[in-house]
Amino acid sequence: MYMILNYQSFERGVTFSFLKHFILITERNSILIQNEQESLYRVG
């Protein structure tokens, strides 16, 4: 019983850290895209 509960909480932790990592990557990509658009706008 303890092992099953432990595994469930471990699975939840992995899912949470994966989601956090994905959100960080998405935010970084959107910032990069914004910077590219601004530099293109300045050149144009």
N, CA, C and O atoms as CSV, one atom per row, in Angstrom:
chain,resi,resn,atom,element,x,y,z
A,1,MET,N,N,0.835,-1.198,0.000
A,1,MET,CA,C,0.000,0.000,0.000
A,1,MET,C,C,0.875,1.255,0.000
A,1,MET,O,O,0.635,2.191,-0.762
A,2,TYR,N,N,1.871,1.260,0.846
A,2,TYR,CA,C,2.736,2.440,0.920
A,2,TYR,C,C,3.452,2.666,-0.413
A,2,TYR,O,O,3.596,3.801,-0.869
A,3,MET,N,N,3.898,1.566,-1.031
A,3,MET,CA,C,4.612,1.710,-2.297
A,3,MET,C,C,3.708,2.309,-3.365
A,3,MET,O,O,4.154,3.135,-4.162
A,4,ILE,N,N,2.445,1.902,-3.391
A,4,ILE,CA,C,1.529,2.425,-4.402
A,4,ILE,C,C,1.336,3.932,-4.199
A,4,ILE,O,O,1.395,4.706,-5.154
A,5,LEU,N,N,1.106,4.336,-2.950
A,5,LEU,CA,C,0.930,5.767,-2.672
A,5,LEU,C,C,2.193,6.531,-3.044
A,5,LEU,O,O,2.128,7.616,-3.623
A,6,ASN,N,N,3.340,5.957,-2.706
A,6,ASN,CA,C,4.597,6.616,-3.009
A,6,ASN,C,C,4.748,6.794,-4.518
A,6,ASN,O,O,5.173,7.851,-4.985
A,7,TYR,N,N,4.398,5.754,-5.278
A,7,TYR,CA,C,4.539,5.831,-6.727
A,7,TYR,C,C,3.604,6.884,-7.309
A,7,TYR,O,O,3.982,7.607,-8.231
A,8,GLN,N,N,2.379,6.975,-6.774
A,8,GLN,CA,C,1.439,7.974,-7.286
A,8,GLN,C,C,1.969,9.383,-7.052
A,8,GLN,O,O,1.912,10.219,-7.953
A,9,SER,N,N,2.478,9.655,-5.863
A,9,SER,CA,C,2.994,10.996,-5.586
A,9,SER,C,C,4.229,11.262,-6.449
A,9,SER,O,O,4.431,12.390,-6.900
A,10,PHE,N,N,5.051,10.246,-6.684
A,10,PHE,CA,C,6.220,10.407,-7.547
A,10,PHE,C,C,5.784,10.758,-8.963
A,10,PHE,O,O,6.361,11.640,-9.600
A,11,GLU,N,N,4.748,10.052,-9.457
A,11,GLU,CA,C,4.248,10.317,-10.802
A,11,GLU,C,C,3.731,11.751,-10.895
A,11,GLU,O,O,3.992,12.452,-11.872
A,12,ARG,N,N,2.996,12.176,-9.870
A,12,ARG,CA,C,2.453,13.531,-9.871
A,12,ARG,C,C,3.579,14.561,-9.877
A,12,ARG,O,O,3.490,15.579,-10.564
A,13,GLY,N,N,4.632,14.298,-9.116
A,13,GLY,CA,C,5.754,15.233,-9.083
A,13,GLY,C,C,6.426,15.334,-10.442
A,13,GLY,O,O,6.786,16.429,-10.875
A,14,VAL,N,N,6.600,14.202,-11.122
A,14,VAL,CA,C,7.220,14.220,-12.445
A,14,VAL,C,C,6.350,15.015,-13.412
A,14,VAL,O,O,6.857,15.825,-14.188
A,15,THR,N,N,5.031,14.782,-13.364
A,15,THR,CA,C,4.135,15.509,-14.258
A,15,THR,C,C,4.208,17.002,-13.983
A,15,THR,O,O,4.241,17.803,-14.917
A,16,PHE,N,N,4.233,17.384,-12.712
A,16,PHE,CA,C,4.262,18.803,-12.360
A,16,PHE,C,C,5.554,19.453,-12.841
A,16,PHE,O,O,5.524,20.543,-13.413
A,17,SER,N,N,6.696,18.790,-12.612
A,17,SER,CA,C,7.965,19.375,-13.035
A,17,SER,C,C,8.022,19.469,-14.556
A,17,SER,O,O,8.593,20.418,-15.094
A,18,PHE,N,N,7.437,18.495,-15.260
A,18,PHE,CA,C,7.416,18.552,-16.719
A,18,PHE,C,C,6.596,19.738,-17.194
A,18,PHE,O,O,6.999,20.453,-18.112
A,19,LEU,N,N,5.428,19.950,-16.560
A,19,LEU,CA,C,4.586,21.089,-16.944
A,19,LEU,C,C,5.316,22.403,-16.675
A,19,LEU,O,O,5.271,23.317,-17.498
A,20,LYS,N,N,5.991,22.503,-15.521
A,20,LYS,CA,C,6.708,23.729,-15.193
A,20,LYS,C,C,7.805,23.984,-16.226
A,20,LYS,O,O,7.985,25.115,-16.678
A,21,HIS,N,N,8.541,22.927,-16.601
A,21,HIS,CA,C,9.601,23.043,-17.589
A,21,HIS,C,C,9.023,23.502,-18.925
A,21,HIS,O,O,9.595,24.367,-19.589
A,22,PHE,N,N,7.877,22.916,-19.321
A,22,PHE,CA,C,7.250,23.262,-20.595
A,22,PHE,C,C,6.826,24.727,-20.606
A,22,PHE,O,O,7.002,25.420,-21.609
A,23,ILE,N,N,6.260,25.205,-19.479
A,23,ILE,CA,C,5.826,26.607,-19.404
A,23,ILE,C,C,7.034,27.533,-19.510
A,23,ILE,O,O,6.965,28.564,-20.179
A,24,LEU,N,N,8.141,27.178,-18.856
A,24,LEU,CA,C,9.339,28.013,-18.933
A,24,LEU,C,C,9.835,28.095,-20.370
A,24,LEU,O,O,10.183,29.178,-20.841
A,25,ILE,N,N,9.873,26.957,-21.079
A,25,ILE,CA,C,10.332,26.952,-22.470
A,25,ILE,C,C,9.418,27.810,-23.329
A,25,ILE,O,O,9.892,28.573,-24.171
A,26,THR,N,N,8.098,27.691,-23.122
A,26,THR,CA,C,7.148,28.462,-23.918
A,26,THR,C,C,7.343,29.952,-23.684
A,26,THR,O,O,7.335,30.731,-24.637
A,27,GLU,N,N,7.518,30.360,-22.426
A,27,GLU,CA,C,7.727,31.781,-22.133
A,27,GLU,C,C,9.003,32.276,-22.792
A,27,GLU,O,O,9.021,33.367,-23.360
A,28,ARG,N,N,10.072,31.490,-22.725
A,28,ARG,CA,C,11.341,31.902,-23.323
A,28,ARG,C,C,11.187,32.041,-24.834
A,28,ARG,O,O,11.699,32.994,-25.421
A,29,ASN,N,N,10.484,31.098,-25.471
A,29,ASN,CA,C,10.293,31.172,-26.913
A,29,ASN,C,C,9.497,32.407,-27.297
A,29,ASN,O,O,9.834,33.071,-28.277
A,30,SER,N,N,8.437,32.736,-26.540
A,30,SER,CA,C,7.633,33.907,-26.886
A,30,SER,C,C,8.466,35.177,-26.725
A,30,SER,O,O,8.306,36.118,-27.503
A,31,ILE,N,N,9.354,35.219,-25.725
A,31,ILE,CA,C,10.218,36.393,-25.558
A,31,ILE,C,C,11.169,36.497,-26.744
A,31,ILE,O,O,11.390,37.592,-27.261
A,32,LEU,N,N,11.734,35.378,-27.183
A,32,LEU,CA,C,12.633,35.400,-28.334
A,32,LEU,C,C,11.897,35.881,-29.575
A,32,LEU,O,O,12.435,36.680,-30.342
A,33,ILE,N,N,10.670,35.403,-29.783
A,33,ILE,CA,C,9.892,35.811,-30.950
A,33,ILE,C,C,9.615,37.310,-30.886
A,33,ILE,O,O,9.718,37.998,-31.902
A,34,GLN,N,N,9.266,37.824,-29.711
A,34,GLN,CA,C,9.017,39.260,-29.565
A,34,GLN,C,C,10.271,40.050,-29.913
A,34,GLN,O,O,10.184,41.058,-30.615
A,35,ASN,N,N,11.429,39.619,-29.441
A,35,ASN,CA,C,12.671,40.330,-29.734
A,35,ASN,C,C,12.953,40.316,-31.231
A,35,ASN,O,O,13.377,41.331,-31.785
A,36,GLU,N,N,12.725,39.186,-31.897
A,36,GLU,CA,C,12.947,39.113,-33.340
A,36,GLU,C,C,12.028,40.085,-34.066
A,36,GLU,O,O,12.466,40.806,-34.962
A,37,GLN,N,N,10.758,40.107,-33.684
A,37,GLN,CA,C,9.807,40.999,-34.339
A,37,GLN,C,C,10.206,42.457,-34.130
A,37,GLN,O,O,10.107,43.257,-35.060
A,38,GLU,N,N,10.653,42.813,-32.936
A,38,GLU,CA,C,11.050,44.194,-32.675
A,38,GLU,C,C,12.265,44.574,-33.513
A,38,GLU,O,O,12.312,45.678,-34.056
A,39,SER,N,N,13.248,43.686,-33.632
A,39,SER,CA,C,14.437,44.006,-34.417
A,39,SER,C,C,14.072,44.118,-35.898
A,39,SER,O,O,14.597,44.983,-36.598
A,40,LEU,N,N,13.174,43.247,-36.382
A,40,LEU,CA,C,12.724,43.359,-37.770
A,40,LEU,C,C,12.016,44.690,-37.986
A,40,LEU,O,O,12.204,45.345,-39.012
A,41,TYR,N,N,11.207,45.079,-37.017
A,41,TYR,CA,C,10.463,46.334,-37.136
A,41,TYR,C,C,11.430,47.521,-37.159
A,41,TYR,O,O,11.210,48.477,-37.903
A,42,ARG,N,N,12.480,47.473,-36.369
A,42,ARG,CA,C,13.462,48.562,-36.343
A,42,ARG,C,C,14.180,48.655,-37.687
A,42,ARG,O,O,14.377,49.749,-38.216
A,43,VAL,N,N,14.570,47.504,-38.238
A,43,VAL,CA,C,15.282,47.510,-39.519
A,43,VAL,C,C,14.359,48.017,-40.618
A,43,VAL,O,O,14.766,48.819,-41.458
A,44,GLY,N,N,13.116,47.546,-40.610
A,44,GLY,CA,C,12.164,47.949,-41.641
A,44,GLY,C,C,11.809,49.412,-41.472
A,44,GLY,O,O,11.017,49.948,-42.246
